[in-house]
Amino acid sequence: MATPLSGDSIRDRLDDAIPQAIREGDEPAVEAGQAALGAIESAAGSAQRELAEAEILAIVLAEAVTREDQARKKRAAGDSEEADRLIAQAAYLREFTA
């Protein structure tokens, strides 16, 4: 998985990391990164302003938690392959919150 760089904003790191994940063929990272950016854009559009870093952090964490919850349900239903993909996505998103 492409490792996000520290120092920049979460949004900037996501913007930079997605092309790297595409080059590496890391579909879970690409899907999770694009979904997180979409959620950030949607929230910014609803708020009609730029979001604060703390708001972006909360969105990315919520995206990770959602995937972890979905993974538990998939695993309980016997779909371990999908659960593993969701866990990989959640782990990738959590890298941006550290």
C-alpha positions in Angstrom: 0.0 0.0 0.0 1.1 3.5 -0.7 2.2 5.2 2.5 0.9 8.7 2.9 3.5 11.4 3.5 3.3 13.3 6.8 3.4 17.1 7.1 0.7 18.1 4.6 -3.0 18.2 5.3 -4.9 15.0 5.2 -6.6 16.1 2.0 -3.3 16.9 0.3 -1.9 13.6 1.4 -4.9 11.7 0.0 -4.6 13.6 -3.2 -0.9 12.7 -3.5 -1.3 9.0 -2.3 -4.1 8.0 -4.7 -2.0 8.3 -7.9 0.7 6.3 -6.1 -1.8 3.6 -5.2 -3.0 3.5 -8.8 0.5 3.0 -10.0 1.0 0.2 -7.5 -2.3 -1.4 -8.5 -3.6 -1.2 -5.0 -7.3 -1.3 -5.6 -8.4 -1.2 -1.9 -6.3 1.9 -1.3 -7.6 3.6 -4.5 -11.2 2.8 -3.6 -10.9 4.0 0.0 -8.9 7.1 -0.9 -11.4 8.1 -3.6 -14.4 7.4 -1.3 -12.8 9.5 1.5 -12.1 12.4 -0.9 -15.7 12.2 -2.1 -17.0 12.3 1.4 -14.8 15.4 2.1 -16.0 17.1 -1.0 -19.6 16.3 -0.2 -19.2 17.7 3.3 -17.5 20.8 2.1 -20.2 21.4 -0.5 -22.9 21.0 2.2 -21.1 23.4 4.5 -20.4 25.7 1.6 -16.9 26.3 2.9 -13.5 24.8 3.2 -13.4 22.2 6.0 -11.1 22.5 9.0 -8.4 19.8 9.4 -10.3 18.4 12.4 -13.5 18.0 10.3 -11.5 16.2 7.6 -9.9 14.0 10.2 -13.4 13.1 11.6 -14.6 12.2 8.1 -11.6 10.0 7.3 -12.0 8.3 10.7 -15.7 7.7 10.0 -14.9 6.2 6.7 -12.5 3.8 8.3 -14.9 2.9 11.1 -17.7 2.2 8.6 -15.4 -0.2 6.7 -14.4 -2.0 9.9 -18.1 -2.4 10.8 -18.9 -3.7 7.3 -16.0 -6.1 7.5 -17.2 -7.6 10.8 -20.6 -8.2 9.2 -19.1 -9.7 6.1 -16.9 -12.0 8.1 -19.8 -13.1 10.2 -21.7 -13.8 7.0 -18.8 -16.0 5.8 -17.4 -13.5 3.2 -13.8 -13.3 4.4 -12.5 -12.1 1.1 -14.7 -9.0 1.2 -14.0 -8.6 4.9 -10.3 -8.6 4.2 -10.7 -6.0 1.4 -12.7 -3.7 3.8 -10.1 -4.1 6.6 -7.3 -3.2 4.1 -9.3 -0.1 3.1 -9.8 0.9 6.8 -6.2 0.3 7.6 -5.2 2.5 4.7 -7.5 5.3 5.8 -6.2 5.1 9.3 -2.7 5.8 8.1 -3.9 9.3 7.3 -5.2 9.9 10.8 -2.0 9.1 12.7 
